[in-house]
Amino acid sequence: MLDFIIKLSAIFKARQRINSLVWRTPLIESYELSKRTDEQVYFKAECLQVTGSFKLRGAASKILSLTGEERSRGIIAVSSGNHGRAVSYIASHLGIEATICVSKHVPENKLAAIRRNGAQLVVEGQTYEEAEEIAVGIQRERGLVRIDPFDDPYVIAGQGTLGLEIIEDLPEVRTVLVPMSGGGLISGIAIALKSADPSIRLIGVTMEKGAAMVESLRAGHIVEITEEPTLADGLAGGIPPDNRYTFRLCQRYVDDAVLVSEAEIARAMRFALEEDHLVVEGSGAVGIAALLHDKVAKLKGPVVAVLSGGNVDLGVLLEIANQHGALGQRHVGS
Ligand SMILES: *Cc1c(COP(=O)(O)O)cnc(C)c1O
């Protein structure tokens, strides 16, 4: 059974729950990337989502499933930035108290957005894992309800609503490239797409530095990784050893995994800005990077690259826009 843990019907239910809070984002053909790859390439522009990333879908799906008693206790989340922003946005909307724990490496633009949503922000720890330990302590002490960024059936079903939109807008899709960290996004999308057509190929893309899920899939069990600074800060962090859902779902559904370098990510961000006039953060641009640098063997179109987020620090974006023109030309050679 394809939907052995999370059923397609759960994704439709999630869509009903979150409909009024989450946008349906556009699917846009990238003329220039289609030309360069000789396939039709579309961008699922989730960088335009409310709060700037798809994380809103999963967070809304989970928080709206909580009981009144759970909501009154307050919620807590650990985040590399975008999940915290999504959780704090929904919480402020519903009048729920939210505490967000992040490491010291989460970019300032993401912290500012979380603060603006009125959440209590705890910036402690050098890595995602350390922030997580701190969150567990606070959660116990204050009896808060944990909103996991990926390893939760309601969250995964919420992310799956993005897959429904892809298959509705482009039923003939053959290949989908999805930025992958904990694997909640690709799992949800895979359940939606493979329920419609199991031959649709799902490719997880992540950065070379600290590719937790890719290394775990290769090893056949969850492995620990060292977290390093990367342009794809939204993909940073390991997979906790007590993972219940996403590792198994990825084992089952991810057809291929691809790694991209920091220079390739920068090049992809610049490409999206210049050619498609989209602001995409490093994590959201890894699919473009994989296509631009010909990382997918036997690519078959139509292709969809999920641009999972747009929350990039303006200073970083401007630096990339100014620096990587010549680099890109050399890499692509066209
Ligand atoms: C969280 C995040 C991802 C990865 O999602 P997972 O469900 O952890 O695989 C990808 N892109 C962006 C922008 C994110 O914030």
The ligand as an SDF file (V2000), in Angstrom:
LIG
                    3D

 15 15  0  0  0  0  0  0  0  0999 V2000
   12.1510   23.1950    6.1900 C   0  0  0  0  0  0  0  0  0  0  0  0
   12.4960   23.5520    4.8180 C   0  0  0  0  0  0  0  0  0  0  0  0
   12.8180   22.5600    3.8540 C   0  0  0  0  0  0  0  0  0  0  0  0
   12.9110   21.0880    4.2000 C   0  0  0  0  0  0  0  0  0  0  0  0
   11.7080   20.5160    4.6100 O   0  0  0  0  0  0  0  0  0  0  0  0
   11.7160   19.0860    5.3460 P   0  0  0  0  0  0  0  0  0  0  0  0
   10.2930   18.7650    5.5540 O   0  0  0  0  0  0  0  0  0  0  0  0
   12.4690   19.2450    6.6270 O   0  0  0  0  0  0  0  0  0  0  0  0
   12.4050   18.1290    4.4270 O   0  0  0  0  0  0  0  0  0  0  0  0
   13.0450   22.9740    2.5550 C   0  0  0  0  0  0  0  0  0  0  0  0
   13.0170   24.2680    2.1950 N   0  0  0  0  0  0  0  0  0  0  0  0
   12.7340   25.2470    3.0760 C   0  0  0  0  0  0  0  0  0  0  0  0
   12.7070   26.6520    2.6030 C   0  0  0  0  0  0  0  0  0  0  0  0
   12.4630   24.9220    4.4150 C   0  0  0  0  0  0  0  0  0  0  0  0
   12.1780   25.8970    5.2890 O   0  0  0  0  0  0  0  0  0  0  0  0
  1  2  1  0
  2  3  1  0
  2 14  2  0
  3  4  1  0
  3 10  2  0
  4  5  1  0
  5  6  1  0
  6  7  2  0
  6  8  1  0
  6  9  1  0
 10 11  1  0
 11 12  2  0
 12 13  1  0
 12 14  1  0
 14 15  1  0
M  END
$$$$
